[in-house]
Amino acid sequence: MDPVCLLSDQETLRLISSLCRKRLPELEGECFLYVMDALQKDDAKRLRDFKGQSKFTTFLHTTVSRLITDFMRHTFGRPRVPAAVAALGAWAARAWELLCVRNYSLAETFQALTIEELYAQNWRQFSRDAAPLADAPCPKKARFIAAELQEGGFVALDEAQASNPLEQLVLQLEDTQRAAAVRVLREVHEELDEADRLFVRLVFEDDLPVAKAGRAFGLTRAQAQSRKNGLLQLFRARLSASGLCTWEICPSKTKKRFAWAD
């Protein structure tokens, strides 16, 4: 598959999103953009480097995982491996990082080390070799305070916290309507395809600039703005159809849905 087409493939987007969510739930949006930018760099050179020595899905998983690690090092700094762990070898230093800093399970760490060709023994041997790592000092992960939203997102606790159009839209409704409006927004969100859900998260939930979010999907600034407007109009239309939104709050506009790519 052509690398450029691969970067707009739903399965690729889903893989990147799920790996970022698993390892960096507080920074999923920024992680996703970092990985997409890196994969697109130099005409998708990282993907074109695939030599067929393994399954492509394995190669892609490993490449994305390494890019996420690069993003974490860029964001948090490289963790200092305890001397006792470093003395066990490169595999142990990597295992300590995955177990202690990245919150991997032991099984996930074994799989990652095997894929990265840092460990060649079987699972039983690995579980014995990794036992000393349990006693190694482990720094606490950095914590990030996200905007405090109601369960499922979209609705801030007060107007001062409302930072995106969906939050502002719901806050214009009566207090008795807001809970129902959130349910409608969630229903619409679940009906979107993977690319649209990612775009909503980046623009409406993570408050990233539209142009920056659009770049991850290969969109121009104008296309990204059109995508944002179209999605916002879709949410408004469903709220209006549910009797939760007046014409003043949700003006009726018929807009052609934006297509991602042919």
HUGI-V716270 format. One record per pair of residues at least 24 apart in sequence whose ideal C-beta (glycine too) atoms are under 8 Angstrom apart, sorted by the first residue. I is the first residue (numbers start at 1). J is the second residue. Records with the same first field share a line. If there is no record, write none. Layout:
I = J + J
This chain:
1 = 56
3 = 39 + 43 + 44 + 47 + 48
4 = 44 + 218
6 = 44 + 47
7 = 36 + 39 + 40 + 44 + 47 + 218
8 = 195 + 217 + 218 + 260 + 261
10 = 193 + 194 + 195
12 = 60
13 = 194 + 195 + 198
14 = 194
15 = 60 + 61 + 64
16 = 64
17 = 194 + 198
19 = 61 + 64 + 65 + 68
20 = 68
23 = 68 + 72 + 102 + 103
24 = 68 + 71 + 72
26 = 143 + 144 + 146
27 = 75 + 144
28 = 201 + 206
29 = 201 + 202 + 205 + 206 + 208
30 = 71 + 75 + 206 + 208
31 = 68 + 71
32 = 198 + 202 + 216
33 = 202 + 208 + 212 + 213 + 215 + 216
34 = 67 + 68 + 70 + 71 + 74
35 = 64 + 67 + 68 + 71
36 = 215 + 216 + 217
37 = 215 + 216
38 = 67 + 70
39 = 63 + 64 + 67
40 = 218
58 = 115
61 = 115
62 = 115 + 116
65 = 112 + 115
69 = 102
72 = 102
76 = 142
79 = 139
82 = 136 + 137
84 = 132 + 136
85 = 132 + 133 + 136
88 = 129 + 132
90 = 118
91 = 118 + 119
92 = 129 + 130 + 133
94 = 118
95 = 119 + 130 + 133
96 = 133 + 136
99 = 130 + 133
100 = 133 + 136 + 138 + 139
101 = 138 + 139 + 141
103 = 141
106 = 130
150 = 182
152 = 182 + 186
153 = 205
154 = 182 + 185 + 186 + 204 + 205
155 = 181 + 182
163 = 207
164 = 203 + 204 + 205 + 207
165 = 204 + 232
166 = 204 + 232 + 235
169 = 232 + 235 + 236 + 239 + 245 + 249 + 250
172 = 249
173 = 244 + 245 + 249
177 = 244
180 = 242 + 244
181 = 239 + 242 + 244 + 245
184 = 238 + 239 + 242 + 244
185 = 235 + 238 + 239
187 = 238
188 = 234 + 235 + 238
192 = 231
195 = 260
196 = 231
199 = 227 + 228 + 231
200 = 231
203 = 228
204 = 231
217 = 260
218 = 261
223 = 258
226 = 258
227 = 258
229 = 255
230 = 255 + 256 + 257 + 258
